[in-house]
Amino acid sequence: MQNRTGLMSRRKAATAGEIATEAARLFSERGVAQVTAAEIAEASGVSLRTFYRYFPTKEDAVAPVLEIGAARWQAALEEAEEEPAAAIPAVLAAQLTPETPEDAEGLARMRPLLRALAEDRELRAVWHRVNHESEERLVALISERGERDRLAARVLAAAATEAIRIGLEEWSRSTAGVRGSGSPAALAARAYAALAPKR
């Protein structure tokens, strides 16, 4: 029974991921306003009814794509040998710097989606929700790694989360590449240096 439940969970996650990938692609290619939930469902190979079983709105459909980066960042921080406050700058830089051509292409494909945030209130709400949830998980992680002062953990988590958000948003509005000056990693590093509590 447990194996069956696990298989069903993996299938659901895979379907949600496929829908999210197609939603992000269509939004990036055509703009959020020009894409319907029915078109996302068709591109994903599911019925519209199935689409709405997974996501309440078309904008919500991209949440899994946006959450991938947050999950990777948290996992990398959890594995770091240093305490979170010391590890964050290096982990942040590593996670926002693409290692492979595929990673670089994936980040570049995110640019139109991030640019659309300024024009679409519903999409912006999804983005802020994803960031808020990531920040809450980061607070727990930082606390588990030894920061006993909850306020300090929250401030550190907020600084890291906002630095990533600002870095990605500012990069998306520019013509800078995915590496080097003006890249998400460079901009996030600047933002974190300004936001992080001084110790």
Steps between C-alpha positions, in 0.01 A plus 500: 500500500784735589672429167177573315454827687858598422452420132182707485677793668785481249256489210312801633825691547609407146169617353514826697856551379403445136212747528728754670768464232249556220341794681839666545588437135174643368512801731858570393423467131167682482444691822273405789192686376510323162501148646195313632478212745354290219809562286730402785298183556514410131876560482544282810290217362235517773136600505391841626325323787827332596681833478262653755545202732865601524484879481224753580621754242730510198746718692521245782614244246852645487555470876682162477749649252566793732532267800777290343763766555393553860519127575849471351622804689368367832652155440839654422489713814403199710802308369747786557764435764503857632228655711223661288611861550849416371383259228225708338714724272685207340189283472303789352770562238527131410125449466448806279799427274413242232748212482400351166370634166165342589491690830584823317222441247252424776584823682480700178154353433387634837571860398172566311303339782669720760447808283129422490478543878481877464192477278302212649370534856396134531838374382671742737291362787617146419863617489469674838327198652777268379762735646315531831468122534869463415588754766299313763676172417832684516420628850445142614820383332710778653353425843573129461859583406560669834351852497296501822385861471185477286510871417858468375401194294209689345711803413768282340242299304326818384829655386595191299155455345462866408853512356418214264163650405646845434796356311278298267249780445762764425688264268179418311450869421851536361687355203780354714606141455455215746863528615729787593416861574127563510416130530248370756787381721680835489186702568386269779843526662474880500149486644599252770799712602261792549227302677685248715540575870853607588671268743 
